[in-house]
């Protein structure tokens, strides 16, 4: 998928005009181009990233215990309202067949899927599924805790609320001891 910067600029211009703003005002004149660049280079960059390329660097090692990276920053945009949600992810897996990946790759795979319009439940599942499909571990666990501006700045206005989602696959789901070990980290 390729992001169409020109269409993003046109859409932003229409949005500003729809708000009744003077798009020739010094503060808005270059806004369509800035917004389009931000979505192409940052906010929406996950659409142009391949999860398999992120997790391709694997090492062969005799390590077969759980590997967990926690407090991974999550910044995404709600697919329903296109406003931010943000929080932290915990990602872990139990290696299989001596295949491990670099620790930074676990943070990167979160970023790949977070840099797309999302709902938190899907984001959680996509991260876990990608790790499971690519690394083929004995088990995968992903927990995301996030605050959603669509809940805090509109509608119910539940300021300070957090949503927690999890996706557990393989031994992380099926073995109570392994599940408990991951969730306690």
Phi and psi in degrees as GROMACS dihedral restraints (atoms count N, CA, C in turn):
[ dihedral_restraints ]
;  ai    aj    ak    al  type     phi  dphi    fc
    3     4     5     6     1  -122.4    20    10
    4     5     6     7     1   134.1    20    10
    6     7     8     9     1   -79.3    20    10
    7     8     9    10     1   130.0    20    10
    9    10    11    12     1   -94.3    20    10
   10    11    12    13     1    97.7    20    10
   12    13    14    15     1   -61.9    20    10
   13    14    15    16     1   -37.7    20    10
   15    16    17    18     1   -63.1    20    10
   16    17    18    19     1   -44.5    20    10
   18    19    20    21     1   -65.1    20    10
   19    20    21    22     1   -37.0    20    10
   21    22    23    24     1   -62.8    20    10
   22    23    24    25     1   -40.6    20    10
   24    25    26    27     1   -62.2    20    10
   25    26    27    28     1   -46.0    20    10
   27    28    29    30     1   -62.3    20    10
   28    29    30    31     1   -43.0    20    10
   30    31    32    33     1   -64.3    20    10
   31    32    33    34     1   -40.1    20    10
   33    34    35    36     1   -66.2    20    10
   34    35    36    37     1   -41.3    20    10
   36    37    38    39     1   -60.0    20    10
   37    38    39    40     1   -46.1    20    10
   39    40    41    42     1   -61.8    20    10
   40    41    42    43     1   -39.8    20    10
   42    43    44    45     1   -60.5    20    10
   43    44    45    46     1   -49.1    20    10
   45    46    47    48     1   -61.4    20    10
   46    47    48    49     1   -43.1    20    10
   48    49    50    51     1   -64.6    20    10
   49    50    51    52     1   -37.7    20    10
   51    52    53    54     1   -62.7    20    10
   52    53    54    55     1   -29.4    20    10
   54    55    56    57     1   -79.4    20    10
   55    56    57    58     1    -5.8    20    10
   57    58    59    60     1    82.0    20    10
   58    59    60    61     1    20.4    20    10
   60    61    62    63     1   -86.7    20    10
   61    62    63    64     1   151.3    20    10
   63    64    65    66     1   -80.9    20    10
   64    65    66    67     1   103.5    20    10
   66    67    68    69     1   -74.5    20    10
   67    68    69    70     1    -3.4    20    10
   69    70    71    72     1   -94.5    20    10
   70    71    72    73     1    -7.6    20    10
   72    73    74    75     1   -59.7    20    10
   73    74    75    76     1   144.6    20    10
   75    76    77    78     1   -56.1    20    10
   76    77    78    79     1   -28.9    20    10
   78    79    80    81     1   -81.4    20    10
   79    80    81    82     1   -19.8    20    10
   81    82    83    84     1  -113.1    20    10
   82    83    84    85     1   -13.1    20    10
   84    85    86    87     1   -54.3    20    10
   85    86    87    88     1   -44.3    20    10
   87    88    89    90     1  -101.1    20    10
   88    89    90    91     1     6.1    20    10
   90    91    92    93     1   -59.8    20    10
   91    92    93    94     1   -45.1    20    10
   93    94    95    96     1   -56.2    20    10
   94    95    96    97     1   -42.8    20    10
   96    97    98    99     1   -67.7    20    10
   97    98    99   100     1   -40.4    20    10
   99   100   101   102     1   -64.8    20    10
  100   101   102   103     1   -43.3    20    10
  102   103   104   105     1   -64.3    20    10
  103   104   105   106     1   -45.2    20    10
  105   106   107   108     1   -59.8    20    10
  106   107   108   109     1   -44.2    20    10
  108   109   110   111     1   -62.5    20    10
  109   110   111   112     1   -44.0    20    10
  111   112   113   114     1   -61.6    20    10
  112   113   114   115     1   -41.8    20    10
  114   115   116   117     1   -70.7    20    10
  115   116   117   118     1   -37.0    20    10
  117   118   119   120     1   -71.2    20    10
  118   119   120   121     1   -45.0    20    10
  120   121   122   123     1   -87.2    20    10
  121   122   123   124     1   -28.0    20    10
  123   124   125   126     1  -127.0    20    10
  124   125   126   127     1   -76.0    20    10
  126   127   128   129     1   -57.5    20    10
  127   128   129   130     1   -39.1    20    10
  129   130   131   132     1  -108.9    20    10
  130   131   132   133     1    13.4    20    10
  132   133   134   135     1   -61.5    20    10
  133   134   135   136     1   -22.1    20    10
  135   136   137   138     1   -63.6    20    10
  136   137   138   139     1   -22.5    20    10
  138   139   140   141     1   -67.9    20    10
  139   140   141   142     1   -22.9    20    10
  141   142   143   144     1  -105.1    20    10
  142   143   144   145     1     8.4    20    10
  144   145   146   147     1  -105.4    20    10
  145   146   147   148     1   140.8    20    10
  147   148   149   150     1  -101.1    20    10
  148   149   150   151     1   115.1    20    10
  150   151   152   153     1   -55.2    20    10
  151   152   153   154     1   -34.0    20    10
  153   154   155   156     1   -65.7    20    10
  154   155   156   157     1   -33.5    20    10
  156   157   158   159     1   -71.9    20    10
  157   158   159   160     1   -29.6    20    10
  159   160   161   162     1   -68.6    20    10
  160   161   162   163     1   -41.1    20    10
  162   163   164   165     1   -99.1    20    10
  163   164   165   166     1    16.1    20    10
  165   166   167   168     1   -73.4    20    10
  166   167   168   169     1   -28.7    20    10
  168   169   170   171     1   -76.6    20    10
  169   170   171   172     1   104.7    20    10
  171   172   173   174     1  -124.1    20    10
  172   173   174   175     1   155.2    20    10
  174   175   176   177     1  -121.5    20    10
  175   176   177   178     1   151.3    20    10
  177   178   179   180     1   -99.4    20    10
  178   179   180   181     1   120.3    20    10
  180   181   182   183     1  -148.1    20    10
  181   182   183   184     1   160.0    20    10
  183   184   185   186     1   -89.5    20    10
  184   185   186   187     1    15.8    20    10
  186   187   188   189     1   -76.8    20    10
  187   188   189   190     1   123.6    20    10
  189   190   191   192     1  -129.9    20    10
  190   191   192   193     1    18.5    20    10
  192   193   194   195     1   -96.3    20    10
  193   194   195   196     1   168.0    20    10
  195   196   197   198     1   -62.6    20    10
  196   197   198   199     1   138.8    20    10
  198   199   200   201     1  -118.0    20    10
  199   200   201   202     1   125.2    20    10
  201   202   203   204     1  -132.5    20    10
  202   203   204   205     1   132.3    20    10
  204   205   206   207     1  -116.5    20    10
  205   206   207   208     1   123.8    20    10
  207   208   209   210     1  -120.4    20    10
  208   209   210   211     1   171.3    20    10
  210   211   212   213     1    59.9    20    10
  211   212   213   214     1    35.8    20    10
  213   214   215   216     1   -77.0    20    10
  214   215   216   217     1   122.8    20    10
  216   217   218   219     1   -63.7    20    10
  217   218   219   220     1   137.5    20    10
  219   220   221   222     1  -121.5    20    10
  220   221   222   223     1   124.7    20    10
  222   223   224   225     1  -134.5    20    10
  223   224   225   226     1   117.2    20    10
  225   226   227   228     1  -139.9    20    10
  226   227   228   229     1  -178.1    20    10
  228   229   230   231     1  -128.3    20    10
  229   230   231   232     1   130.4    20    10
  231   232   233   234     1   -60.5    20    10
  232   233   234   235     1   128.0    20    10
  234   235   236   237     1   -67.9    20    10
  235   236   237   238     1   -21.3    20    10
  237   238   239   240     1   -86.8    20    10
  238   239   240   241     1   -32.5    20    10
  240   241   242   243     1  -126.7    20    10
  241   242   243   244     1    -7.6    20    10
  243   244   245   246     1    54.3    20    10
  244   245   246   247     1    45.4    20    10
  246   247   248   249     1  -123.1    20    10
  247   248   249   250     1   158.4    20    10
  249   250   251   252     1   -68.8    20    10
  250   251   252   253     1   150.7    20    10
  252   253   254   255     1  -132.7    20    10
  253   254   255   256     1   148.4    20    10
  255   256   257   258     1  -149.9    20    10
  256   257   258   259     1   152.0    20    10
  258   259   260   261     1   175.9    20    10
  259   260   261   262     1  -141.1    20    10
  261   262   263   264     1  -138.8    20    10
  262   263   264   265     1   150.6    20    10
  264   265   266   267     1  -118.8    20    10
  265   266   267   268     1   149.6    20    10
  267   268   269   270     1  -120.7    20    10
  268   269   270   271     1   126.1    20    10
  270   271   272   273     1  -128.2    20    10
  271   272   273   274     1   130.2    20    10
  273   274   275   276     1  -145.5    20    10
  274   275   276   277     1   159.1    20    10
  276   277   278   279     1  -154.1    20    10
  277   278   279   280     1   158.8    20    10
  279   280   281   282     1  -110.4    20    10
  280   281   282   283     1   113.7    20    10
  282   283   284   285     1   -58.7    20    10
  283   284   285   286     1   153.5    20    10
  285   286   287   288     1  -132.1    20    10
  286   287   288   289     1   142.9    20    10
  288   289   290   291     1    53.5    20    10
  289   290   291   292     1    36.6    20    10
  291   292   293   294     1    63.4    20    10
  292   293   294   295     1    22.3    20    10
  294   295   296   297     1  -100.3    20    10
  295   296   297   298     1   113.9    20    10
  297   298   299   300     1  -125.6    20    10
  298   299   300   301     1   159.0    20    10
  300   301   302   303     1  -119.8    20    10
  301   302   303   304     1   163.9    20    10
  303   304   305   306     1   -62.6    20    10
  304   305   306   307     1   142.8    20    10
  306   307   308   309     1   -58.0    20    10
  307   308   309   310     1   -37.5    20    10
  309   310   311   312     1   -64.3    20    10
  310   311   312   313     1   -24.0    20    10
  312   313   314   315     1   -65.4    20    10
  313   314   315   316     1   -30.4    20    10
  315   316   317   318     1   -68.9    20    10
  316   317   318   319     1   -38.0    20    10
  318   319   320   321     1   -69.6    20    10
  319   320   321   322     1   -38.2    20    10
  321   322   323   324     1   -65.0    20    10
  322   323   324   325     1   -37.5    20    10
  324   325   326   327     1   -69.1    20    10
  325   326   327   328     1   -32.5    20    10
  327   328   329   330     1   -62.3    20    10
  328   329   330   331     1   -45.6    20    10
  330   331   332   333     1   -62.8    20    10
  331   332   333   334     1   -39.1    20    10
  333   334   335   336     1   -55.8    20    10
  334   335   336   337     1   -49.1    20    10
  336   337   338   339     1   -81.4    20    10
  337   338   339   340     1   -26.9    20    10
  339   340   341   342     1   -70.4    20    10
  340   341   342   343     1   -27.8    20    10
  342   343   344   345     1   -86.4    20    10
  343   344   345   346     1    44.9    20    10
  345   346   347   348     1  -142.6    20    10
  346   347   348   349     1   156.3    20    10
  348   349   350   351     1   -62.7    20    10
  349   350   351   352     1   130.5    20    10
  351   352   353   354     1  -139.8    20    10
  352   353   354   355     1   163.1    20    10
  354   355   356   357     1  -116.2    20    10
  355   356   357   358     1   145.2    20    10
  357   358   359   360     1   -60.3    20    10
  358   359   360   361     1   -37.3    20    10
  360   361   362   363     1   -61.3    20    10
  361   362   363   364     1   -44.9    20    10
  363   364   365   366     1   -67.2    20    10
  364   365   366   367     1   -41.5    20    10
  366   367   368   369     1   -56.3    20    10
  367   368   369   370     1   -47.4    20    10
  369   370   371   372     1   -59.7    20    10
  370   371   372   373     1   -47.2    20    10
  372   373   374   375     1   -66.2    20    10
  373   374   375   376     1   -40.3    20    10
  375   376   377   378     1   -63.4    20    10
  376   377   378   379     1   -41.8    20    10
  378   379   380   381     1   -62.8    20    10
  379   380   381   382     1   -48.6    20    10
  381   382   383   384     1   -63.1    20    10
  382   383   384   385     1   -43.5    20    10
  384   385   386   387     1   -64.7    20    10
  385   386   387   388     1   -40.4    20    10
  387   388   389   390     1   -63.1    20    10
  388   389   390   391     1   -45.3    20    10
  390   391   392   393     1   -62.6    20    10
  391   392   393   394     1   -43.7    20    10
  393   394   395   396     1   -64.0    20    10
  394   395   396   397     1   -45.3    20    10
  396   397   398   399     1   -69.5    20    10
  397   398   399   400     1   -36.8    20    10
  399   400   401   402     1   -88.5    20    10
  400   401   402   403     1   -46.7    20    10
  402   403   404   405     1   -87.0    20    10
  403   404   405   406     1   -22.5    20    10
  405   406   407   408     1    53.6    20    10
  406   407   408   409     1    52.9    20    10
  408   409   410   411     1   -78.8    20    10
  409   410   411   412     1   175.4    20    10
  411   412   413   414     1   -70.2    20    10
  412   413   414   415     1   -29.0    20    10
  414   415   416   417     1  -166.5    20    10
  415   416   417   418     1   156.7    20    10
  417   418   419   420     1  -136.4    20    10
  418   419   420   421     1   142.8    20    10
  420   421   422   423     1  -136.3    20    10
  421   422   423   424     1   136.8    20    10
  423   424   425   426     1  -136.7    20    10
  424   425   426   427     1   129.5    20    10
  426   427   428   429     1  -128.5    20    10
  427   428   429   430     1   130.1    20    10
  429   430   431   432     1  -123.9    20    10
  430   431   432   433     1   132.0    20    10
  432   433   434   435     1  -119.5    20    10
  433   434   435   436     1   123.6    20    10
  435   436   437   438     1  -146.8    20    10
  436   437   438   439     1   154.2    20    10
  438   439   440   441     1  -103.9    20    10
  439   440   441   442     1   137.4    20    10
  441   442   443   444     1  -114.3    20    10
  442   443   444   445     1   121.6    20    10
  444   445   446   447     1   -65.5    20    10
  445   446   447   448     1   -24.2    20    10
  447   448   449   450     1   -67.6    20    10
  448   449   450   451     1   -21.2    20    10
  450   451   452   453     1   -95.0    20    10
  451   452   453   454     1   -30.2    20    10
  453   454   455   456     1   -92.9    20    10
  454   455   456   457     1   -23.5    20    10
  456   457   458   459     1  -113.3    20    10
  457   458   459   460     1     3.4    20    10
  459   460   461   462     1  -153.9    20    10
  460   461   462   463     1   174.6    20    10
  462   463   464   465     1    53.4    20    10
  463   464   465   466     1  -116.3    20    10
  465   466   467   468     1   -68.9    20    10
  466   467   468   469     1   -21.7    20    10
  468   469   470   471     1    52.6    20    10
  469   470   471   472     1    50.8    20    10
  471   472   473   474     1   -86.0    20    10
  472   473   474   475     1    69.2    20    10
  474   475   476   477     1   -62.6    20    10
  475   476   477   478     1   131.7    20    10
  477   478   479   480     1    89.8    20    10
  478   479   480   481     1    -5.7    20    10
  480   481   482   483     1   -73.8    20    10
  481   482   483   484     1   151.5    20    10
  483   484   485   486     1  -128.0    20    10
  484   485   486   487     1   145.0    20    10
  486   487   488   489     1  -110.2    20    10
  487   488   489   490     1   132.6    20    10
  489   490   491   492     1  -118.2    20    10
  490   491   492   493     1   127.3    20    10
  492   493   494   495     1  -126.4    20    10
  493   494   495   496     1   153.0    20    10
  495   496   497   498     1  -142.0    20    10
  496   497   498   499     1   153.5    20    10
  498   499   500   501     1  -140.8    20    10
  499   500   501   502     1   120.2    20    10
  501   502   503   504     1  -121.0    20    10
  502   503   504   505     1   132.4    20    10
  504   505   506   507     1  -128.7    20    10
  505   506   507   508     1   146.8    20    10
  507   508   509   510     1    65.1    20    10
  508   509   510   511     1  -136.6    20    10
  510   511   512   513     1   -62.9    20    10
  511   512   513   514     1   -23.8    20    10
  513   514   515   516     1   -67.4    20    10
  514   515   516   517     1   -27.3    20    10
  516   517   518   519     1   -95.7    20    10
  517   518   519   520     1   -40.5    20    10
  519   520   521   522     1   -88.1    20    10
  520   521   522   523     1   -23.3    20    10
  522   523   524   525     1  -106.6    20    10
  523   524   525   526     1   112.0    20    10
  525   526   527   528     1   -54.1    20    10
  526   527   528   529     1   -38.1    20    10
  528   529   530   531     1   -67.7    20    10
  529   530   531   532     1   -42.7    20    10
  531   532   533   534     1   -67.8    20    10
  532   533   534   535     1   -42.5    20    10
  534   535   536   537     1   -58.7    20    10
  535   536   537   538     1   -48.0    20    10
  537   538   539   540     1   -63.4    20    10
  538   539   540   541     1   -41.1    20    10
  540   541   542   543     1   -60.3    20    10
  541   542   543   544     1   -46.6    20    10
  543   544   545   546     1   -63.0    20    10
  544   545   546   547     1   -48.5    20    10
  546   547   548   549     1   -67.4    20    10
  547   548   549   550     1   -24.9    20    10
  549   550   551   552     1   -78.4    20    10
  550   551   552   553     1   -19.4    20    10
